[in-house]
């Protein structure tokens, strides 16, 4: 769940792409039919690396692309975003989003912060066999911030949880700190 969330966060705001659900991750936008869907998988390799595969599918019968990137397991977020961008380049050509905007920067200083981010997102949404629990998701995401407090994606999602649970002041605080750590981080605006 962490990899799709990072892809959505990092490339969903790049022109010409736009998340069908607006600012909400995995919201399932009401009445919106997405033009593209992304699927993916990762596999451990015998050389201690991982292969991250992203599959771009069109909902209207247009071309699709599949891209695999291989690297160290600590690089999974970057590999997934690079693969997604390359898949869009294969299909959209020159209209594809550029690599800019920090899309492929490392997720955190410590890879365990990303593991906790994925668990927090999955727990909040009730995905990957987890029981939906905003309270538990908040605890998991807070632990992720203890490991690396400067990850804007974690702060944005934790802020969304606070907002959904009637704590707009807490949400604003999370988003303000996300902007302090990365002033060009558009999803919190």
C-alpha positions as CSV (number, residue, x, y, z in Angstrom):
1,X,0.0,0.0,0.0
2,X,2.9,2.3,0.6
3,X,4.2,2.2,-3.0
4,X,0.8,3.2,-4.6
5,X,0.4,6.0,-2.1
6,X,3.9,7.4,-2.8
7,X,3.3,7.2,-6.6
8,X,0.0,9.0,-6.1
9,X,1.5,11.6,-3.9
10,X,4.6,12.3,-6.1
11,X,3.2,12.1,-9.7
12,X,-0.5,12.7,-9.2
13,X,0.2,16.5,-9.1
14,X,2.5,16.7,-12.1
15,X,1.1,18.1,-15.3
16,X,-0.7,16.7,-17.3
17,X,-1.8,14.1,-14.7
18,X,-4.5,14.8,-12.1
19,X,-5.7,12.4,-9.4
20,X,-9.4,11.5,-10.0
21,X,-10.0,11.7,-6.3
22,X,-8.5,15.2,-5.9
23,X,-6.5,15.6,-2.7
24,X,-7.5,12.3,-1.1
25,X,-5.4,9.2,-1.5
26,X,-7.4,6.1,-2.5
27,X,-10.7,8.0,-2.1
28,X,-12.4,6.5,-5.1
29,X,-13.7,9.7,-6.5
30,X,-17.4,9.8,-6.7
31,X,-18.6,9.7,-10.3
32,X,-15.1,10.2,-11.8
33,X,-13.9,7.7,-14.3
34,X,-10.1,7.6,-14.3
35,X,-8.3,7.6,-17.7
36,X,-5.4,5.5,-16.3
37,X,-5.0,3.0,-13.6
38,X,-1.7,1.8,-12.1
39,X,-1.0,-1.7,-10.8
40,X,2.2,-3.1,-9.6
41,X,4.2,-5.8,-7.9
42,X,7.5,-6.3,-6.4
43,X,9.7,-9.4,-6.2
44,X,12.7,-10.2,-4.1
45,X,15.6,-11.3,-6.2
46,X,18.4,-13.8,-5.3
47,X,21.0,-11.0,-5.4
48,X,19.3,-9.3,-2.4
49,X,17.7,-6.7,-4.6
50,X,14.1,-6.1,-5.5
51,X,12.3,-5.7,-8.8
52,X,9.5,-3.2,-8.7
53,X,7.0,-3.5,-11.7
54,X,4.4,-0.8,-12.5
55,X,1.7,-1.5,-15.0
56,X,-0.2,1.4,-16.6
57,X,-3.6,0.5,-18.0
58,X,-6.0,2.6,-19.9
59,X,-9.7,2.5,-19.0
60,X,-10.7,3.5,-22.5
61,X,-8.9,0.9,-24.6
62,X,-5.8,3.0,-25.1
63,X,-2.2,1.8,-25.0
64,X,-0.7,0.3,-21.8
65,X,2.8,0.0,-20.6
66,X,4.8,-2.1,-18.1
67,X,8.1,-1.0,-16.6
68,X,10.3,-2.8,-14.1
69,X,13.1,-1.2,-12.1
70,X,15.6,-3.1,-10.0
71,X,17.5,-1.9,-7.0
72,X,18.2,-2.2,-3.3
73,X,15.2,-2.8,-1.1
74,X,15.8,0.6,0.5
75,X,15.2,2.2,-2.8
76,X,11.6,0.8,-3.4
77,X,9.8,4.2,-3.3
78,X,12.2,5.8,-5.8
79,X,12.1,2.7,-8.0
80,X,8.3,2.7,-8.0
81,X,8.0,6.4,-8.9
82,X,10.7,6.0,-11.7
83,X,8.8,3.0,-13.1
84,X,5.5,4.9,-13.1
85,X,7.0,7.9,-14.8
86,X,8.6,5.7,-17.4
87,X,5.3,3.9,-18.0
88,X,3.6,7.3,-18.6
89,X,6.4,8.3,-20.9
90,X,6.0,5.1,-23.0
91,X,2.3,5.9,-23.4
92,X,2.1,9.7,-23.5
93,X,5.4,10.5,-25.1
94,X,6.3,14.2,-24.8
95,X,3.1,14.9,-22.9
96,X,4.3,12.7,-20.0
97,X,5.2,14.4,-16.7
98,X,8.9,15.3,-16.3
99,X,11.0,13.9,-13.5
100,X,11.2,17.2,-11.7
101,X,9.5,18.4,-8.6
102,X,11.3,16.0,-6.3
103,X,9.3,13.0,-7.5
104,X,12.2,10.6,-7.4
105,X,13.9,11.8,-4.2
106,X,14.4,9.3,-1.4
107,X,11.4,8.8,0.9
108,X,13.2,9.0,4.2
109,X,16.6,8.7,5.8
110,X,15.7,5.3,7.2
111,X,13.8,2.8,5.1
112,X,11.8,1.6,8.1
113,X,10.0,5.0,8.1
114,X,8.6,3.9,4.7
115,X,7.5,0.5,6.0
116,X,5.6,2.2,8.8
117,X,4.1,4.7,6.3
118,X,2.7,1.8,4.2
119,X,1.4,0.1,7.3
120,X,-0.3,3.3,8.5
121,X,-2.0,3.9,5.2
122,X,-3.1,0.2,5.0
123,X,-4.5,0.4,8.6
124,X,-6.3,3.6,8.0
125,X,-8.0,2.3,4.8
126,X,-8.5,-1.3,6.0
127,X,-6.3,-2.7,3.2
128,X,-3.9,-5.6,2.9
129,X,-5.8,-7.7,5.5
130,X,-5.7,-5.0,8.1
131,X,-8.7,-3.9,10.2
132,X,-9.6,-0.3,9.5
133,X,-8.6,1.8,12.5
134,X,-7.9,5.5,12.3
135,X,-6.5,5.5,15.8
136,X,-4.0,2.7,15.2
137,X,-3.1,4.2,11.8
138,X,-2.3,7.5,13.6
139,X,-0.1,5.7,16.1
140,X,1.8,3.9,13.3
141,X,2.3,7.1,11.3
142,X,3.5,8.9,14.4
143,X,6.1,6.2,14.9
144,X,7.2,6.7,11.3
145,X,7.7,10.4,12.1
146,X,9.8,9.5,15.1
147,X,12.2,7.8,12.7
148,X,12.2,10.7,10.2
149,X,10.1,13.8,11.1
150,X,10.8,15.5,7.8
151,X,8.8,13.2,5.5
152,X,6.0,15.4,4.1
153,X,3.9,12.4,2.8
154,X,3.6,11.0,6.3
155,X,2.6,14.4,7.7
156,X,0.0,14.9,5.0
157,X,-1.6,11.6,5.5
158,X,-1.6,12.0,9.3
159,X,-3.1,15.4,8.8
160,X,-5.9,13.9,6.6
161,X,-6.6,11.4,9.4
162,X,-6.8,14.3,12.0
163,X,-9.2,16.2,9.7
164,X,-11.4,13.2,9.1
165,X,-11.6,12.7,12.8
166,X,-12.7,16.3,13.6
167,X,-9.3,17.7,14.6
168,X,-8.7,20.5,12.0
169,X,-6.1,22.2,14.3
170,X,-4.0,19.1,14.4
171,X,-4.3,18.6,10.7
172,X,-3.2,22.2,10.0
173,X,-0.2,21.7,12.3
174,X,0.9,18.5,10.4
175,X,0.5,20.3,7.0
176,X,2.4,23.4,8.2
177,X,5.4,21.2,9.3
178,X,5.2,19.4,6.0
179,X,5.5,22.7,4.1
180,X,8.4,23.8,6.4
181,X,10.3,20.7,5.5
182,X,9.5,21.0,1.8
183,X,8.0,24.3,0.7
184,X,7.1,23.1,-2.8
185,X,4.9,20.2,-1.5
186,X,1.6,21.0,-3.3
187,X,-0.6,18.2,-1.9
188,X,-0.9,19.9,1.5
189,X,-2.2,23.2,0.1
